[in-house]
Amino acid sequence: MLRTAGFFMYFFAYLLYSIPTLRSVRKDTLQQLPVEERDEIIHILPKKWASTLVKIAGGKVKVIGEHNLPKGPVLIVANHEGNFDTPVLIGYIKKPFGFISKVEVKKIPIVSKWMEVMNCVFMDRKDRRQSIQAIRMGIEKLKNGHSLVIFPEGTRSKGGPVGPFKAGSLRLATDSKVPIVPIAIYGTASLMEKNGGWIKPGQVTLSILPAVTPDQYEGKDSKALANEIQERIADEIEKLRA
């Protein structure tokens, strides 16, 4: 209980502390910098915030396969175990990136503003037209040199089997011609979802799998590509579980 209280106290207190930095990174002066350098500067504070949240929760994170992360813009495709997937990825993956996020997150003060400067894209899954517009916006961000993360299951597995991947989400990569980087997330559900919502310590592993390059996926059926990446991540999780 104390760990959970401490987690949420830090969560909101640091957001308030971050407001001056948020104002500074939203200024036009950063727009003059190269994309990669600009994204690195913007992500300094979010990375510190996210990694500290994981440490307060008692999460011990192991990252495997960092050499598989290419330079330049990529689409990171990951399974979605639980609520800690987001801070674990932000805090422990070295490349800066935005998320394809559900539109409901826009209601969270300060967090939504940070997500905007981090080049996140908000998607309303209940509105097909808006979802298509969000995918197009994500494609433009990738073409402009920013990296994105998507959870193609569309919902948390809470530590259960990896669910089917939605094929349409991979248009982000196939239309922008960037590498797809599969990441297997194992153990985040043990920090919260498996404890009835209470936060408890646990071991988390991020396994970065070899990228699928444009020449490898060109001409492939989108559903077959989604199934292939889902199977690679599911197989890796089974190895980690064993």
C-alpha positions in Angstrom: 0.0 0.0 0.0 2.8 2.4 0.9 4.6 1.6 -2.4 1.4 2.3 -4.4 0.8 5.6 -2.5 4.4 6.7 -3.1 4.1 5.8 -6.8 1.1 8.1 -7.3 2.5 10.9 -5.2 5.7 10.9 -7.3 3.6 10.5 -10.5 1.7 13.8 -10.0 4.3 15.8 -8.1 6.8 15.3 -10.9 4.3 16.3 -13.5 3.8 19.6 -11.7 7.6 20.0 -11.4 7.9 19.4 -15.2 5.7 22.3 -16.2 8.6 24.8 -16.7 10.5 22.3 -18.8 7.3 21.5 -20.8 6.9 25.2 -21.6 10.6 25.4 -22.8 10.5 22.4 -25.1 7.3 23.7 -26.7 9.1 26.9 -27.9 9.8 27.3 -31.6 13.6 27.5 -31.0 13.8 23.7 -30.8 12.3 23.4 -34.3 15.5 24.7 -35.8 17.4 21.6 -34.6 17.7 18.3 -36.5 14.8 15.9 -35.7 16.9 13.3 -33.9 18.6 16.0 -31.7 15.3 17.7 -31.0 13.6 14.4 -29.9 16.6 13.5 -27.7 16.2 16.9 -25.8 12.5 16.5 -25.5 12.7 13.0 -24.1 15.3 13.7 -21.3 12.8 14.6 -18.6 10.1 11.9 -19.6 12.8 9.2 -19.5 13.9 10.3 -16.1 10.3 10.4 -14.9 9.4 7.0 -16.4 12.5 5.2 -15.1 12.1 6.6 -11.6 8.4 5.5 -11.6 9.5 1.9 -12.4 12.1 2.0 -9.7 9.6 3.2 -7.1 7.4 0.3 -8.1 10.2 -2.1 -7.4 10.6 -3.0 -11.1 13.9 -4.5 -12.1 14.3 -4.1 -15.9 16.5 -6.2 -18.2 16.9 -5.2 -21.8 18.0 -7.7 -24.4 19.0 -7.1 -28.0 19.7 -3.4 -27.9 21.9 -3.9 -31.0 18.7 -4.7 -33.0 17.5 -1.2 -32.8 18.4 0.6 -36.0 19.3 4.3 -36.3 16.7 6.6 -37.8 12.9 6.4 -37.6 11.3 3.1 -36.8 7.9 1.6 -35.9 8.2 -0.3 -32.6 5.6 -3.0 -32.4 5.1 -4.5 -28.9 2.7 -6.7 -27.0 0.7 -5.0 -24.3 0.9 -6.7 -20.9 -0.1 -3.9 -18.6 -0.1 -0.3 -17.5 3.6 -0.3 -16.9 4.5 -1.1 -20.5 4.5 2.6 -21.3 6.9 3.8 -18.5 9.2 0.8 -19.0 9.5 1.5 -22.7 10.1 5.2 -22.2 12.5 4.7 -19.4 14.6 1.9 -20.8 14.6 2.0 -24.6 17.3 4.4 -25.6 15.7 5.7 -28.8 13.1 8.5 -28.3 9.7 7.9 -29.6 6.0 8.7 -29.4 3.0 6.4 -28.9 -0.1 5.7 -30.8 -2.4 6.2 -27.8 -6.1 5.9 -27.1 -7.8 9.3 -27.2 -9.0 9.0 -23.6 -5.5 9.9 -22.4 -6.0 13.4 -23.7 -8.1 14.1 -20.6 -5.1 13.7 -18.3 -3.7 17.2 -17.5 0.0 17.8 -18.3 0.5 14.2 -19.5 -1.4 15.0 -22.7 0.7 18.1 -23.3 3.9 16.1 -22.9 2.6 13.4 -25.2 1.9 16.1 -27.9 5.5 17.4 -27.8 6.8 13.8 -27.8 5.0 13.3 -31.2 2.3 10.9 -29.8 -0.8 10.4 -31.9 -4.2 10.0 -30.3 -6.6 7.5 -31.8 -10.4 7.0 -31.1 -11.0 3.4 -31.9 -14.7 3.9 -31.7 -14.5 6.4 -34.6 -13.3 4.7 -37.8 -12.8 8.0 -39.7 -10.8 9.5 -36.9 -8.7 6.2 -36.6 -7.8 6.5 -40.3 -6.8 10.1 -39.8 -4.7 9.1 -36.8 -2.9 6.4 -38.9 -2.2 9.0 -41.6 -0.8 11.4 -39.0 1.4 8.7 -37.6 2.7 7.9 -41.2 3.6 11.6 -41.6 5.5 11.7 -38.3 7.5 8.6 -39.3 8.3 10.1 -42.7 9.5 13.3 -40.9 12.0 11.2 -38.9 10.2 10.5 -35.6 9.8 7.0 -34.2 6.6 5.6 -32.9 5.4 2.7 -30.7 2.2 0.8 -31.2 0.4 -2.0 -29.3 -1.4 -3.8 -32.1 -3.4 -6.0 -29.7 -5.4 -2.9 -28.8 -5.9 -4.0 -25.2 -3.8 -5.3 -22.2 -3.3 -9.1 -21.9 -2.6 -8.7 -18.2 0.1 -11.4 -18.5 -2.1 -13.8 -20.5 -1.4 -15.0 -24.1 -0.5 -12.4 -26.7 -3.7 -11.5 -28.5 -4.1 -11.1 -32.3 -2.4 -8.1 -33.9 -4.6 -5.7 -35.9 -3.2 -5.7 -39.4 -4.2 -2.1 -40.2 -1.8 -0.7 -37.6 1.2 -1.9 -39.6 0.3 0.5 -42.4 2.2 3.0 -40.2 5.4 1.2 -41.3 4.5 -0.1 -44.8 3.2 3.4 -46.0 6.2 5.3 -44.5 8.8 2.6 -45.5 10.5 2.5 -42.1 11.8 -0.7 -40.3 9.5 -2.5 -37.9 11.1 -3.4 -34.6 9.3 -6.1 -32.6 9.7 -5.9 -28.8 8.6 -8.6 -26.5 7.5 -7.3 -23.1 7.5 -9.8 -20.3 6.7 -9.2 -16.6 5.0 -5.7 -16.4 1.7 -7.3 -15.4 3.3 -8.6 -12.3 3.9 -5.0 -11.1 0.2 -4.1 -11.1 -2.4 -6.1 -13.0 -1.7 -9.4 -11.2 -2.0 -7.7 -7.8 -5.5 -6.5 -8.0 -4.3 -3.0 -8.9 -1.8 -2.7 -6.1 1.8 -2.0 -7.1 4.4 -4.7 -6.1 8.0 -5.3 -7.1 8.8 -7.6 -10.0 11.2 -8.5 -12.8 10.6 -7.1 -16.3 12.3 -8.1 -19.5 12.3 -6.2 -22.8 13.6 -8.3 -25.7 14.3 -6.2 -28.8 14.0 -8.6 -31.8 15.7 -8.1 -35.2 14.1 -5.4 -37.3 11.9 -6.3 -40.3 13.2 -4.0 -43.0 11.1 -2.5 -45.9 12.7 -4.8 -48.4 11.7 -7.8 -46.2 8.0 -6.8 -45.9 7.4 -5.2 -49.3 4.7 -7.0 -51.2 3.5 -9.0 -48.1 -0.1 -9.2 -47.2 -0.8 -6.9 -44.2 -2.6 -9.7 -42.3 0.2 -12.2 -42.9 2.8 -9.6 -41.8 0.8 -8.9 -38.6 0.6 -12.6 -37.8 4.3 -13.1 -38.5 5.3 -10.3 -36.0 2.7 -11.5 -33.4 4.1 -15.0 -33.6 7.7 -13.8 -33.2 6.8 -11.8 -30.1 4.7 -14.6 -28.7 7.5 -17.2 -29.3 10.0 -14.9 -27.6 7.7 -14.4 -24.5 7.4 -18.2 -24.2 11.3 -18.4 -24.2 11.4 -15.7 -21.5 8.7 -17.5 -19.5 10.6 -20.8 -19.7 
